Amino acid sequence: MNDKTIPVVIVGAGPTGLTAAALLGQYGVECLVLDRWESIYPRPRAVHLDDEVYRILGRLGLGGQFAAISWRCLGLRLLDREMRVLAEFQRDAADGRHGFPQASMFDQPELEAILRAGLKRHETVTVRGATEVTALTQDGGAVRVGFADPVTGRPDSVLARYVLGCDGANSLARACIGTGVKDLGFAQRWLVVDVAATADIGQWEGVHQVCDPHRAATFMRVGETRYRWEFRLAPGETADQYADPARLHPLIRPWTKDIPAGELEVIRAAEYTFRAQIADRWRDRRVFLLGDAAHLTPPFIGQGMGTGMRDAMNLAWKLAGVLGGGLPERMLDSYQAERKPHALASIRLAKLTGALMTQGGEAGNLLRRLAAPRLHRVPGLREQVLDSQTPALRRSDLVVRRPWRRSLAGRLCPNVVLPDGRRFDDVTAGRFAIVTLAELSADQRDGVRRRGAVLLTAAPGTGLHRWLRAGRADAAIVRPDGAVLRAGRDLAGLCAALPAFGAARFRP
Ligand SMILES: Cc1cc2nc3c(=O)[nH]c(=O)nc-3n(C[C@H](O)[C@H](O)[C@H](O)COP(=O)(O)OP(=O)(O)OC[C@H]3O[C@@H](n4cnc5c(N)ncnc54)[C@H](O)[C@@H]3O)c2cc1C
């Protein structure tokens, strides 16, 4: 037993826990990450992330490494059961508003390897594998984290000021805080097949969505030699039946065509039940839930892992600010207020996408065949389908907006290139920023400097200038996670509303 209180203990070294650790490490916050496995969980699951999530990797200094293991996704193609193209939505080749491709494909264990290796540069972060967390007990100013060696069973514990439960779908942290979980009414069994191919299978490099209630399927290239298929299982079917290559290959044949089976190595064919659920409470005093511990989504829009990484991005700077003494403790309540509605919106969109692909029987098929080829004529639909922008954060102590009024508040400030050639995130470097069209007075400039924030005056013709004008604002306070705290025309009010942050330092 060790009775030194560690500022943050993170339960779970999946993508959510590793991201939270890296972000806290950037602020020099001491944290201990505990995971039951010695090393990376090897089964590939997530294969897609959007540019908002890529931006988090960029913020961690991992953008270049991720570029080397990821594959730009060209868009979305809807197909019928005979593999006829019903509709196609092509993405622009240019990077999106965050400075990265709007959709990237990758292999989750490779991403986790990059995240883990990146932690080595933060001397305040320790990762300890082969450690099964068994209990969280809150007592006044600390949480006792009980754990055991999974092999010897030897028990031990540490004290933490805050605990982040990033321990996945069967979260112990969630059980310990005693929250209910709302089932959002979705359960489908799917066969997930990962294949390595020595030959290029020569398919269009976007997501292929087969819209068929009898055998809905998704196909995408995820890397240089890697391909992913997902097939909805019929009642009574199991993944075991597809362990036999003679049964599996006919499923993927419409894409692999005449490539000999010997050139296609099936890495795994496993069954998953895709679910939709969300925890009622994401915080109990000093324990927080993040990632799959807080929410589960069917993967039809590829957002489960991204939602967890957004949770980490939302909470890490707030914790750093509270631990540094600048932000009041109550600001931590904004975590659930902002993140839960955002996660719920993403789950609802994933469920809707699943329903459009799979429901309605033969009538649904007919409707899709009739409607899909005309979709490109619907004004703005292409942009809607391909736009990676997620909804604005809801109101909280750290998102100030009037109900029902259009505002930049809660939206992400774009990661634009500034006149000196650097990107917005590189200049703001984990601090608050005031972005303004007008010059500030000397007093106002002094106030911004005293609070450790960055001042960016947007000249006409620049990306920030266009962004503020489009949002009908003269200025905005941008938080360390890139979300807008408040925007408007009242420059004096905005300067006065800039919070003191207090995080000790930031190391990119
Ligand atoms: C088939 C499939 C396809 C998917 N595709 C996508 C996609 O394209 N895009 C996307 O964004 N998401 C996708 N997802 C979802 C994504 O994989 C998950 O959302 C993501 O892995 C969740 O990350 P996490 O860190 O929250 O949890 P996990 O990855 O589950 O990590 C939790 C960690 O906690 C550890 N742990 C648990 N309990 C304890 C304990 N008591 N003590 C110590 N350690 C513990 C575990 O060992 C594990 O390492 C997909 C999922 C599936 C199944």
The ligand as a MOL file (V3000), in Angstrom:
LIG
                    3D

  0  0  0     0  0            999 V3000
M  V30 BEGIN CTAB
M  V30 COUNTS 53 58 0 0 0
M  V30 BEGIN ATOM
M  V30 1 C -16.1350 -4.1920 -34.7730 0
M  V30 2 C -15.8970 -2.8350 -34.2100 0
M  V30 3 C -15.6100 -1.7980 -35.0770 0
M  V30 4 C -15.3760 -0.5200 -34.5590 0
M  V30 5 N -15.0860 0.4890 -35.4210 0
M  V30 6 C -14.8630 1.7270 -34.9490 0
M  V30 7 C -14.4570 2.7690 -35.8270 0
M  V30 8 O -14.3010 2.5690 -37.0290 0
M  V30 9 N -14.2120 3.9980 -35.2910 0
M  V30 10 C -14.3320 4.2470 -33.9570 0
M  V30 11 O -14.1120 5.4030 -33.5430 0
M  V30 12 N -14.6770 3.2680 -33.0910 0
M  V30 13 C -14.9300 2.0140 -33.5470 0
M  V30 14 N -15.2170 1.0060 -32.6830 0
M  V30 15 C -15.2980 1.2970 -31.2330 0
M  V30 16 C -13.9100 1.3400 -30.5590 0
M  V30 17 O -13.1690 0.1910 -30.8090 0
M  V30 18 C -14.1220 1.5340 -29.0620 0
M  V30 19 O -15.0390 2.5870 -28.8720 0
M  V30 20 C -12.8150 1.8810 -28.3520 0
M  V30 21 O -11.9230 0.8100 -28.3660 0
M  V30 22 C -13.1090 2.2660 -26.8920 0
M  V30 23 O -11.9200 2.6680 -26.2940 0
M  V30 24 P -11.8020 2.7230 -24.7030 0
M  V30 25 O -10.3970 3.0900 -24.4410 0
M  V30 26 O -12.8970 3.5700 -24.1680 0
M  V30 27 O -12.1110 1.2440 -24.2260 0
M  V30 28 P -11.2860 -0.1340 -24.5500 0
M  V30 29 O -10.6400 -0.0450 -25.8950 0
M  V30 30 O -12.2650 -1.2070 -24.3180 0
M  V30 31 O -10.1580 -0.1210 -23.4610 0
M  V30 32 C -10.4570 -0.3670 -22.1040 0
M  V30 33 C -9.1780 -0.8280 -21.4020 0
M  V30 34 O -9.4640 -0.9740 -20.0200 0
M  V30 35 C -8.8360 -2.1530 -19.5340 0
M  V30 36 N -9.5870 -2.5960 -18.3570 0
M  V30 37 C -10.8960 -2.9040 -18.2800 0
M  V30 38 N -11.2300 -3.2250 -17.0260 0
M  V30 39 C -10.0970 -3.1350 -16.2790 0
M  V30 40 C -9.8050 -3.3580 -14.9140 0
M  V30 41 N -10.7350 -3.7280 -14.0400 0
M  V30 42 N -8.5310 -3.2000 -14.5020 0
M  V30 43 C -7.5600 -2.8060 -15.3630 0
M  V30 44 N -7.7880 -2.5830 -16.6720 0
M  V30 45 C -9.0520 -2.7380 -17.1260 0
M  V30 46 C -8.9150 -3.1020 -20.7150 0
M  V30 47 O -7.9140 -4.1000 -20.6060 0
M  V30 48 C -8.6810 -2.1810 -21.9000 0
M  V30 49 O -7.3240 -2.0710 -22.2380 0
M  V30 50 C -15.4490 -0.2870 -33.1660 0
M  V30 51 C -15.7330 -1.3450 -32.2990 0
M  V30 52 C -15.9500 -2.5970 -32.8090 0
M  V30 53 C -16.2410 -3.7150 -31.8520 0
M  V30 END ATOM
M  V30 BEGIN BOND
M  V30 1 1 1 2
M  V30 2 1 2 3
M  V30 3 2 2 52
M  V30 4 2 3 4
M  V30 5 1 4 5
M  V30 6 1 4 50
M  V30 7 2 5 6
M  V30 8 1 6 7
M  V30 9 1 6 13
M  V30 10 2 7 8
M  V30 11 1 7 9
M  V30 12 1 9 10
M  V30 13 2 10 11
M  V30 14 1 10 12
M  V30 15 2 12 13
M  V30 16 1 13 14
M  V30 17 1 14 15
M  V30 18 1 14 50
M  V30 19 1 15 16
M  V30 20 1 16 17
M  V30 21 1 16 18
M  V30 22 1 18 19
M  V30 23 1 18 20
M  V30 24 1 20 21
M  V30 25 1 20 22
M  V30 26 1 22 23
M  V30 27 1 23 24
M  V30 28 2 24 25
M  V30 29 1 24 26
M  V30 30 1 24 27
M  V30 31 1 27 28
M  V30 32 2 28 29
M  V30 33 1 28 30
M  V30 34 1 28 31
M  V30 35 1 31 32
M  V30 36 1 32 33
M  V30 37 1 33 34
M  V30 38 1 33 48
M  V30 39 1 34 35
M  V30 40 1 35 36
M  V30 41 1 35 46
M  V30 42 1 36 37
M  V30 43 1 36 45
M  V30 44 2 37 38
M  V30 45 1 38 39
M  V30 46 1 39 40
M  V30 47 2 39 45
M  V30 48 1 40 41
M  V30 49 2 40 42
M  V30 50 1 42 43
M  V30 51 2 43 44
M  V30 52 1 44 45
M  V30 53 1 46 47
M  V30 54 1 46 48
M  V30 55 1 48 49
M  V30 56 2 50 51
M  V30 57 1 51 52
M  V30 58 1 52 53
M  V30 END BOND
M  V30 END CTAB
M  END
